[in-house]
């Protein structure tokens, strides 16, 4: 089976395992794990922020980003398909008790929509806006930096904070030929993932100014995620950060080739977005198409009207060719 469900299915490389086995550790709840501290400092530096906090998952990094920037009953403005909304079990309402206000088109809210939403501020009948949320990459698509700056500029002019779900920020930076700090610029908080694209086994981080990250650290402890000798897993993330960012353009190139071959061999409409390929299916048939692909040896994720195939650290050129041939065989029976 060629597993292209996600870039989170990768296993640590031998070199990464050695780094983890040899990691210097301490009690991170007391701030005494040197490897965790090194990871946090390096992550903050790459993102151009004062500080960062290592957490077990991207879900937690996002929820802490929400927690530090909103109060109960305040609004967060986001896309209806952001991870915050559809993939975190309603934690927005449960943990921070924030009210999502959603837009549905594009990768960033248009200016006229932002203006109409802010116009109702101060109305005693409605929730007060507090936070604007973006995601880059967004379902594999790169959000232009100019679009990000437009939205963060609007937020700050009106006293709102801005968060970037940068789970695959490393892919966005690679695709743009930009530094991670350029992608993170203008956001009060940024979440990044070490297991998506980079190939680490565990962990994400939330970055921002020192006071915000200190509050997030307390929030992490409140959620029961204070970790002891976490340097063992942080070492995997640190290794990935140092050794796997430069090679991410290879994933993008392989994704583009996979999309080309799938379209050529199967006749299906396949389009590459950074390290993702979306194979179009009839309305609501994504899951059925994914099942057919799996029967022929390619594991993908059926999402609505498409099957998502994600190229990752363990995907080879041969895998790309084989996967395309297998999808073509599956297409015959669809």
N, C-alpha and C positions, 0 to 999 in steps of 0.2 A: 504493500500500500504506500503510495506517495502522499504524505500528509501535508496538505496545504490549507488546513483549516485556519491556522493563525501562525504568526511568528512567535507565539508563546510556547510552541511545542518543542522547541529546540532543547537539546541537552548540553550541559557544560562541556567545553572542549577539554582535552587532556591538560593543556596549559592552564586553563581556568581552574580545573580541579586541583592542580598543584598549588596554585595561588591560594585557594580556599583552605587546603590542608595545612599550609604553612603560615596562615594569617596570624598576626599578633592580635590578641583579644583582651578584653576587660569587660567590666559591667557597664553596659551602655545606659542603663537607667540612671546610674550615677555619673554618666558622662565620661566614663573611663575606658571606653573601647577605642583604641587609637586608629584601627582600620575604619570603623564607622565614621570617626571624626574626619579622617582623611578623605573618605568618599564624600561626605557632606561639604567639606571645604572646596574640593575640586569641582563638585557639581555646581555649587554657588558661583564659583569663579567662571566656569564655562557659560553660565546663564547671565552673568553680569549682575548678580544679586549679592546682598550682604551675607546671607546665611541660607542653609538648606537643612531639611530634616529627612532622614531615611525612615521609610515606613514599609510595611509588608506588601502593600498592593497599590495599584493606581486608583482603585475605588476609594481607599482610605485617603490618599493624597488629595483627590478631588473633594471629598467630603470635608476634609480639614480646611481646604481652600475656601469652601463655602462657609464653614463654621467661623473662621477668623474675620470674615468680611460682611456678615449679616447678623441681624438680631431677629428673634422670633417674630414672624409675621411680615417681614420685609420681602421685597421682590428680588428675584434673580432673573435676568433676561437671557434666554438661551434658545437654541434651535430645537425643534421638536425631536430631532434625531441625535442630539448630543448624548454622549455616554452618560452624563449626569442624569438625563431624563429617562432613557429607556433601558439602561443596563445596571442600575445601582439599587434596585429593589425599593424604590420610593424613599431612599434614605434622606433625600432632600427634605421631605415632609416630616420624617420621623426624628432625625437627629438635630437639624438646625431649625426645623419648622419654618422653612422659607417657602414662599409662594412662587413657583415658576411662571413666567410670562413668556410665551413661545411664539417664534416666527417659523415659517415653513419653507421659505425659498432662499436659495443662495447659500454661501458659506459664511456670510456675515450680514447682520441686519442692515437694510438700506437706510440712508440718512433720513428720509421722510418718515420712515417707521419710528426711528429713534425720537425724532422731533414730536411726533404725535403721542408717543408714550410719555415723554417727559412733560408734555403740556398739562397732563392731569395731576402733576405732583402737587402735594399739599391738600388735595381733596380729602376731606375727613372720611369719605365713604370707601376709599380704596387704600390698598397697601402702598407703603412708601418704597420706591425703588432703591436698591443698595448696591447691586452688583451686575456687571455685564460680563457674560461668559462667551468665550470663543474656543474653538478646537482646531489645532493644526498639527498634523494633517487631519482632515475631516473626511472620513470614509475613504482615505487614501489621497484625497485631493489636497493640494497645497493652497493655502490661503495666502494671497499676495500680501507682502509686508505693508504695502500702502493701505490696503483694506484694514489690516489690523490697526495701523496707526490712526486711521480715520475713526475707528470705533473707540479705541482707548482715549484718544483726544477728546471725543465727545463725552465719554464717561467722566474724565477728570475735570472738564469744564463745568460739569453739572454736579460735582461733588460725589460721584459714584466711584466705586472701585472696579477693577478689571482683573479677571482671572483667565489664564490660558491653560486649557487641558492640552498639554503637550506630550501625551503618552508617546506619540511618534514624532515629537519635535526633531529628533535626530534625523529622521527621514526628510522632514521639511527642509532642514538646514542643508542636507546633502543635495536635495533636488534643486535648491535655490543657489547653491554654491556660496552659502552665507555661513557666518559664525552662529553657533547656538544663541549667543547673547543678542544678536540682531533679531532673531525670531522671538526671543523673550522680551525684547525692549518694549517699554511702555506698560507692562502688566505689573500689577501689585503683587500677584502671586502666580506661580507657574508650577504645574505638576509635570513630571517626566517619569517615564518608565524605563527600567533597565532590562526587562525581559522581553519587550517588544522591539524587534529589530536588532538589538544589541546582543541578545542571546544569553543574558544572565539568568540564573534559575529563580531568583527571588528579588522582588523589591522595586520600589519607586521612591520619588523624593518630591517634597514641596519646597519651593524656594521663594524668598521674598526678603523684606528688610528684617533686621535682627529682632525687633519687638514682635513682629507678626509671626516669625518662626518660633519665638519663645512661647507665644500663645498656642501655636499649633502643637508644640511639644507637650504642653499640658493637656491639650485635647487628645493627643495620641495616648497618653497615659490614662486619661479618663475612659477611653475606649478599650482599655486592657491590652494595648499593643506596645507597652514598654518591653523592650527586649534586653536580655542579659548579654551573653557573649556573642553578639550578633555580627562580630567581625568576620566570622566564618562565611556567612552569606554575603556580607558587604564586600568581601574580597572578590567574589565573583562579579559583582556589579562594577567594582573599581577596575578589574581587569577588562571587562567588556567596554567600559567607558574609554579606556586607554588604547585598546587594541582593535576594537570592532567598528568604530565610527567611520573610519576611512573607507572600509570595504562595503559600506551600505549602498554605494552607487552601483555595485555589481548586482545587488538584489533588484534595483530599479531596471537595470538593463535586461536582466533575466525575465522580469515581469513583462517588459515590453515585447520580448521575443516570445514568451508564452502566449500573450494575447494575439500576436501575429499568427503563430502556428495554429492556435485553436480556431481562429477565424478562417484561416486557409484550409485546414483539414476537415473541419466539422461543418462549416457554413454558419455557425453560431456567431452572434455579435459579441466579441470579447474586447474589452478596453482596459488598458493599463493605467493605473494611478499610483505613482511611486512604486512600492513593493506589492501592490494589490492588483489583481485582475478581476474584473466583474464580467461574468458571462451572463448575458441577458436571457431571461426566460419569459414565457407568457405571464400575464398578470396573476400573481399569487402562486406561481408554480416553482419558485426558487427551491423549496424544500424537496419537491419531487425530482427536479433536475439533479440536485445534490445526491439524492439516493441513487439515481442512475449512474452518476459519475463514480460513486463509491463501489457499486457492483462491478465496475470495470477497473477498480484499483486506484482511484484518485479521491482523496478525502477533501471536500470543500465544505463551505458553510452556506446553506440556503437562507437567503435573506430577502423576503418579499418577492420581487420580480427578478432576482439574480442569484447566481452562485458566486460567492467570494472565494478566490484562490489567492493565498498569500505566500509569496516567495520569501525565504528566510535563510538564516545562516547555514543550514544543512542542505539546502536545495542546490543541486548541481546542474550543469548544462545538460547532462544526460537525463536527469529528472524532468527538466523542462520539455525535452523532446518526447520522452515517454508519456508524460502527463497529457500532452497535446494529442498523441495518438490514441490514448485511452479515452479521452473526452470525445474524440471523433467516433470511436466505436460506440460509446454510450449514446451519442446523438442519433445513431441509426435507429435505435429503439424508442426514441422520444417522439 
